Amino acid sequence: MTSALLTLSALLTASALAAPSAGATPHNDRTAGVPAGWERVAGADLTHITGASGRQQPLSGSGGTASAPADESGPLAVKSMRNGRFTATEVNYAAPNTGALRARSTAVTGAWESFAFEWDETRGTYAIKSLANNRYVAVEKNFTGQAQNTLRARSTSAGGWERFEVFHNEDLNLYALRSTLNNLFVAMENSYTGSLQYTLRARSADVTGSWEQFDLYNIVG
């Protein structure tokens, strides 16, 4: 598996296993270490890495394209390596889980599975915008239980809750995402049941395997 990207300079994803601290605050200095075999990806570097792979994911169905993000970078699809499914935004979920991100789609059908990765040069981080509802993805650190640190597309602007680092593994040609809110990697909850099955959560202290590994695809149609 491999990946491709948007046309500007902003995209990716990542994960790993570990329990988050309940009172975590944003770590904008990004003091957490880089996992062995992985490298942090900046905006320009991401374009260079993903542009060489040429991997694309066509839209299924009618063949229309996902709506263009505000920064004019092409839409990206995020595929979990744990279950081989694409991440979708659950815009029809009831509160408080409206906009939850879940790796549950077998194909890219449109805006549900489309994301824009926006690079912030000053902060050195990415904001991820869902094109299903044009909201930024936040980490819900105040949720409790199995829902704690769920990724939800629910913010109209990008602050500390909505900032991520992107990592690339050259040998695997895969990506990982780390929240700067709690310095934990995004994992896909394959073992959950019910409405939160396959939910993406920032809860891993390291990239331990396919739970925290993702592939990126440029969406064409």
SEDOTI-514622 format. One record per residue (C-alpha): residue in one letter; x, y, z. Coordinates in nm, 4 decimals. Layout:
N
<res = A&X = X&Y = Y&Z = Z>
...
REM end
This chain:
221
<res = M&X = 0.0000&Y = 0.0000&Z = 0.0000>
<res = T&X = 0.1105&Y = 0.3546&Z = -0.0516>
<res = S&X = -0.0123&Y = 0.7042&Z = -0.0803>
<res = A&X = -0.0551&Y = 1.0218&Z = -0.2782>
<res = L&X = -0.1401&Y = 1.3692&Z = -0.1792>
<res = L&X = -0.3048&Y = 1.7013&Z = -0.2353>
<res = T&X = -0.1514&Y = 1.9567&Z = -0.4674>
<res = L&X = -0.0441&Y = 2.2238&Z = -0.2202>
<res = S&X = 0.1499&Y = 2.1446&Z = 0.0917>
<res = A&X = -0.0586&Y = 1.9940&Z = 0.3636>
<res = L&X = -0.1709&Y = 1.6411&Z = 0.4488>
<res = L&X = -0.1210&Y = 1.3186&Z = 0.6402>
<res = T&X = -0.2107&Y = 1.0907&Z = 0.9292>
<res = A&X = -0.0758&Y = 0.8720&Z = 1.2087>
<res = S&X = -0.1363&Y = 0.6682&Z = 1.5265>
<res = A&X = -0.0156&Y = 0.4369&Z = 1.8122>
<res = L&X = -0.1193&Y = 0.2725&Z = 2.1435>
<res = A&X = -0.1264&Y = 0.4282&Z = 2.4924>
<res = A&X = -0.3565&Y = 0.5830&Z = 2.7477>
<res = P&X = -0.3954&Y = 0.9656&Z = 2.7486>
<res = S&X = -0.3699&Y = 1.1824&Z = 3.0569>
<res = A&X = -0.7028&Y = 1.3342&Z = 3.1546>
<res = G&X = -0.5779&Y = 1.6885&Z = 3.2137>
<res = A&X = -0.3571&Y = 1.7200&Z = 2.9086>
<res = T&X = -0.2947&Y = 2.0678&Z = 2.7710>
<res = P&X = -0.1661&Y = 2.1735&Z = 2.4290>
<res = H&X = 0.2051&Y = 2.1087&Z = 2.3724>
<res = N&X = 0.2793&Y = 2.3590&Z = 2.0997>
<res = D&X = 0.6533&Y = 2.3228&Z = 2.1602>
<res = R&X = 0.6179&Y = 1.9593&Z = 2.0386>
<res = T&X = 0.8725&Y = 1.8229&Z = 2.2866>
<res = A&X = 0.7669&Y = 1.4595&Z = 2.2375>
<res = G&X = 1.0234&Y = 1.2407&Z = 2.0656>
<res = V&X = 1.0089&Y = 1.1080&Z = 1.7112>
<res = P&X = 0.9431&Y = 0.7306&Z = 1.6896>
<res = A&X = 1.2249&Y = 0.5166&Z = 1.5514>
<res = G&X = 1.2028&Y = 0.4901&Z = 1.1748>
<res = W&X = 0.9710&Y = 0.7888&Z = 1.1381>
<res = E&X = 1.0395&Y = 1.1488&Z = 1.0338>
<res = R&X = 0.8335&Y = 1.4594&Z = 1.0987>
<res = V&X = 0.6950&Y = 1.6020&Z = 0.7745>
<res = A&X = 0.6689&Y = 1.9744&Z = 0.7010>
<res = G&X = 0.4468&Y = 2.1199&Z = 0.4302>
<res = A&X = 0.6988&Y = 2.1360&Z = 0.1461>
<res = D&X = 0.8498&Y = 1.8002&Z = 0.2409>
<res = L&X = 0.5100&Y = 1.6334&Z = 0.2308>
<res = T&X = 0.4578&Y = 1.7430&Z = -0.1284>
<res = H&X = 0.7970&Y = 1.6016&Z = -0.2212>
<res = I&X = 0.7378&Y = 1.2652&Z = -0.0513>
<res = T&X = 0.3840&Y = 1.1987&Z = -0.1659>
<res = G&X = 0.4305&Y = 1.3381&Z = -0.5133>
<res = A&X = 0.6785&Y = 1.0647&Z = -0.5963>
<res = S&X = 0.4369&Y = 0.7793&Z = -0.5202>
<res = G&X = 0.1651&Y = 0.8698&Z = -0.7702>
<res = R&X = -0.1045&Y = 0.6822&Z = -0.5803>
<res = Q&X = -0.4603&Y = 0.7948&Z = -0.6353>
<res = Q&X = -0.8063&Y = 0.6883&Z = -0.5214>
<res = P&X = -1.0920&Y = 0.7392&Z = -0.7700>
<res = L&X = -1.4344&Y = 0.8396&Z = -0.6497>
<res = S&X = -1.6889&Y = 0.5596&Z = -0.6722>
<res = G&X = -2.0425&Y = 0.6017&Z = -0.8015>
<res = S&X = -2.1216&Y = 0.8994&Z = -1.0227>
<res = G&X = -1.7588&Y = 1.0062&Z = -1.0540>
<res = G&X = -1.7961&Y = 1.3622&Z = -0.9267>
<res = T&X = -1.5095&Y = 1.5213&Z = -0.7370>
<res = A&X = -1.5093&Y = 1.6149&Z = -0.3728>
<res = S&X = -1.5630&Y = 1.9832&Z = -0.3024>
<res = A&X = -1.2411&Y = 2.1859&Z = -0.3171>
<res = P&X = -1.0990&Y = 2.3028&Z = 0.0175>
<res = A&X = -1.0541&Y = 2.6704&Z = 0.0858>
<res = D&X = -0.6760&Y = 2.6573&Z = 0.0415>
<res = E&X = -0.7203&Y = 2.5031&Z = -0.3069>
<res = S&X = -0.5166&Y = 2.1960&Z = -0.2187>
<res = G&X = -0.6647&Y = 1.8783&Z = -0.3590>
<res = P&X = -0.8681&Y = 1.6514&Z = -0.1304>
<res = L&X = -0.7016&Y = 1.3567&Z = 0.0444>
<res = A&X = -0.8393&Y = 1.0233&Z = 0.1542>
<res = V&X = -0.7044&Y = 0.8659&Z = 0.4750>
<res = K&X = -0.6928&Y = 0.4868&Z = 0.4809>
<res = S&X = -0.6366&Y = 0.2854&Z = 0.7975>
<res = M&X = -0.3806&Y = 0.0073&Z = 0.7608>
<res = R&X = -0.5496&Y = -0.1787&Z = 1.0451>
<res = N&X = -0.8724&Y = -0.2607&Z = 0.8600>
<res = G&X = -0.8039&Y = -0.1341&Z = 0.5067>
<res = R&X = -1.0916&Y = 0.1159&Z = 0.5203>
<res = F&X = -1.1120&Y = 0.4871&Z = 0.4456>
<res = T&X = -1.1873&Y = 0.7437&Z = 0.7146>
<res = A&X = -1.5294&Y = 0.9095&Z = 0.6956>
<res = T&X = -1.6831&Y = 1.2002&Z = 0.8868>
<res = E&X = -2.0045&Y = 1.0980&Z = 1.0622>
<res = V&X = -2.1979&Y = 1.4190&Z = 1.0010>
<res = N&X = -2.5305&Y = 1.2460&Z = 1.0738>
<res = Y&X = -2.4338&Y = 1.1218&Z = 1.4195>
<res = A&X = -2.6266&Y = 1.2736&Z = 1.7073>
<res = A&X = -2.4558&Y = 1.4928&Z = 1.9681>
<res = P&X = -2.2065&Y = 1.4627&Z = 2.1266>
<res = N&X = -2.0515&Y = 1.2433&Z = 1.8555>
<res = T&X = -2.1532&Y = 1.4542&Z = 1.5559>
<res = G&X = -1.8620&Y = 1.4681&Z = 1.3123>
<res = A&X = -1.6701&Y = 1.1751&Z = 1.4616>
<res = L&X = -1.4013&Y = 1.0297&Z = 1.2331>
<res = R&X = -1.4323&Y = 0.6563&Z = 1.1621>
<res = A&X = -1.2360&Y = 0.4269&Z = 0.9285>
<res = R&X = -1.5454&Y = 0.2507&Z = 0.7929>
<res = S&X = -1.5713&Y = 0.3132&Z = 0.4163>
<res = T&X = -1.4641&Y = 0.0515&Z = 0.1612>
<res = A&X = -1.4370&Y = 0.3179&Z = -0.1110>
<res = V&X = -1.4128&Y = 0.6943&Z = -0.1467>
<res = T&X = -1.7622&Y = 0.8118&Z = -0.2375>
<res = G&X = -1.7141&Y = 1.1869&Z = -0.2077>
<res = A&X = -1.6892&Y = 1.4512&Z = 0.0638>
<res = W&X = -1.7533&Y = 1.2014&Z = 0.3472>
<res = E&X = -1.4026&Y = 1.0587&Z = 0.2973>
<res = S&X = -1.2314&Y = 1.3796&Z = 0.1833>
<res = F&X = -0.9943&Y = 1.5919&Z = 0.3916>
<res = A&X = -0.7726&Y = 1.8964&Z = 0.3404>
<res = F&X = -0.4418&Y = 1.9155&Z = 0.5301>
<res = E&X = -0.3492&Y = 2.2799&Z = 0.5961>
<res = W&X = 0.0115&Y = 2.3530&Z = 0.6907>
<res = D&X = 0.0895&Y = 2.6301&Z = 0.9405>
<res = E&X = 0.4482&Y = 2.7437&Z = 0.8895>
<res = T&X = 0.4604&Y = 2.9407&Z = 1.2149>
<res = R&X = 0.3401&Y = 2.6567&Z = 1.4366>
<res = G&X = 0.4960&Y = 2.3811&Z = 1.2279>
<res = T&X = 0.1754&Y = 2.1785&Z = 1.2461>
<res = Y&X = -0.1222&Y = 2.0770&Z = 1.0339>
<res = A&X = -0.4916&Y = 2.1489&Z = 1.0704>
<res = I&X = -0.7164&Y = 1.8844&Z = 0.9140>
<res = K&X = -1.0440&Y = 1.9993&Z = 0.7616>
<res = S&X = -1.3243&Y = 1.7602&Z = 0.6738>
<res = L&X = -1.4856&Y = 1.8414&Z = 0.3397>
<res = A&X = -1.8053&Y = 1.6689&Z = 0.4520>
<res = N&X = -1.8957&Y = 1.9629&Z = 0.6768>
<res = N&X = -1.6046&Y = 2.2089&Z = 0.6274>
<res = R&X = -1.5110&Y = 2.1785&Z = 0.9952>
<res = Y&X = -1.1672&Y = 2.1303&Z = 1.1467>
<res = V&X = -1.0858&Y = 1.8064&Z = 1.3270>
<res = A&X = -1.0480&Y = 1.8455&Z = 1.7044>
<res = V&X = -0.9275&Y = 1.6044&Z = 1.9732>
<res = E&X = -1.1960&Y = 1.5666&Z = 2.2418>
<res = K&X = -0.9740&Y = 1.5466&Z = 2.5487>
<res = N&X = -1.2672&Y = 1.6206&Z = 2.7810>
<res = F&X = -1.4722&Y = 1.3230&Z = 2.6637>
<res = T&X = -1.4709&Y = 1.0330&Z = 2.9082>
<res = G&X = -1.4417&Y = 0.6568&Z = 2.8832>
<res = Q&X = -1.3867&Y = 0.4957&Z = 2.5443>
<res = A&X = -1.4707&Y = 0.8234&Z = 2.3700>
<res = Q&X = -1.1878&Y = 1.0221&Z = 2.5314>
<res = N&X = -0.9620&Y = 1.1891&Z = 2.2723>
<res = T&X = -1.1955&Y = 1.1026&Z = 1.9839>
<res = L&X = -1.1241&Y = 1.2937&Z = 1.6626>
<res = R&X = -1.4265&Y = 1.5021&Z = 1.5585>
<res = A&X = -1.4738&Y = 1.7461&Z = 1.2701>
<res = R&X = -1.6608&Y = 2.0130&Z = 1.4645>
<res = S&X = -1.4501&Y = 2.3342&Z = 1.4823>
<res = T&X = -1.4885&Y = 2.6456&Z = 1.2672>
<res = S&X = -1.1264&Y = 2.7485&Z = 1.3290>
<res = A&X = -0.8004&Y = 2.5748&Z = 1.4172>
<res = G&X = -0.6500&Y = 2.6238&Z = 1.7633>
<res = G&X = -0.4606&Y = 2.3977&Z = 2.0045>
<res = W&X = -0.7282&Y = 2.1276&Z = 1.9959>
<res = E&X = -0.7058&Y = 2.1056&Z = 1.6165>
<res = R&X = -0.3290&Y = 2.0823&Z = 1.5606>
<res = F&X = -0.1432&Y = 1.7726&Z = 1.4420>
<res = E&X = 0.2058&Y = 1.6639&Z = 1.3457>
<res = V&X = 0.2498&Y = 1.4331&Z = 1.0487>
<res = F&X = 0.5143&Y = 1.1607&Z = 1.0364>
<res = H&X = 0.6355&Y = 0.9521&Z = 0.7435>
<res = N&X = 0.8096&Y = 0.6139&Z = 0.7448>
<res = E&X = 1.0204&Y = 0.5868&Z = 0.4300>
<res = D&X = 1.0578&Y = 0.2083&Z = 0.4457>
<res = L&X = 0.6831&Y = 0.1515&Z = 0.4859>
<res = N&X = 0.5769&Y = 0.4591&Z = 0.2862>
<res = L&X = 0.3054&Y = 0.5129&Z = 0.5451>
<res = Y&X = 0.2000&Y = 0.7978&Z = 0.7709>
<res = A&X = 0.1185&Y = 0.8625&Z = 1.1339>
<res = L&X = -0.0561&Y = 1.1546&Z = 1.3042>
<res = R&X = 0.0160&Y = 1.2986&Z = 1.6470>
<res = S&X = -0.2033&Y = 1.5468&Z = 1.8306>
<res = T&X = -0.0149&Y = 1.8406&Z = 1.9815>
<res = L&X = -0.2935&Y = 1.8726&Z = 2.2389>
<res = N&X = -0.1858&Y = 1.5614&Z = 2.4291>
<res = N&X = 0.1262&Y = 1.4467&Z = 2.2362>
<res = L&X = -0.0413&Y = 1.1136&Z = 2.1534>
<res = F&X = -0.0667&Y = 0.9365&Z = 1.8186>
<res = V&X = -0.3932&Y = 0.8699&Z = 1.6415>
<res = A&X = -0.5095&Y = 0.5080&Z = 1.6547>
<res = M&X = -0.8028&Y = 0.3345&Z = 1.4863>
<res = E&X = -1.0226&Y = 0.1498&Z = 1.7358>
<res = N&X = -1.0758&Y = -0.1734&Z = 1.5434>
<res = S&X = -1.1931&Y = -0.3623&Z = 1.8545>
<res = Y&X = -1.4696&Y = -0.1220&Z = 1.9516>
<res = T&X = -1.8312&Y = -0.2188&Z = 1.8893>
<res = G&X = -2.1402&Y = -0.0165&Z = 1.8094>
<res = S&X = -2.1415&Y = 0.3385&Z = 1.6754>
<res = L&X = -1.7810&Y = 0.4072&Z = 1.7797>
<res = Q&X = -1.6319&Y = 0.1050&Z = 1.6038>
<res = Y&X = -1.3305&Y = 0.2102&Z = 1.3917>
<res = T&X = -1.3226&Y = 0.5530&Z = 1.5591>
<res = L&X = -0.9978&Y = 0.7502&Z = 1.5349>
<res = R&X = -0.8577&Y = 0.8514&Z = 1.8757>
<res = A&X = -0.5402&Y = 1.0329&Z = 1.9818>
<res = R&X = -0.4400&Y = 0.7816&Z = 2.2512>
<res = S&X = -0.1110&Y = 0.6074&Z = 2.1634>
<res = A&X = 0.2281&Y = 0.6995&Z = 2.3073>
<res = D&X = 0.4141&Y = 0.5403&Z = 2.0154>
<res = V&X = 0.3571&Y = 0.3948&Z = 1.6700>
<res = T&X = 0.3377&Y = 0.0260&Z = 1.7513>
<res = G&X = 0.1874&Y = -0.1127&Z = 1.4322>
<res = S&X = -0.1112&Y = -0.0943&Z = 1.1981>
<res = W&X = -0.3332&Y = 0.0619&Z = 1.4661>
<res = E&X = -0.1462&Y = 0.3916&Z = 1.4185>
<res = Q&X = -0.0471&Y = 0.3596&Z = 1.0521>
<res = F&X = -0.2324&Y = 0.5241&Z = 0.7657>
<res = D&X = -0.2017&Y = 0.5616&Z = 0.3914>
<res = L&X = -0.2840&Y = 0.8823&Z = 0.2058>
<res = Y&X = -0.4480&Y = 0.8981&Z = -0.1357>
<res = N&X = -0.5046&Y = 1.1902&Z = -0.3680>
<res = I&X = -0.8712&Y = 1.1845&Z = -0.4689>
<res = V&X = -0.9432&Y = 1.2010&Z = -0.8413>
<res = G&X = -1.2709&Y = 1.1781&Z = -1.0281>
REM end
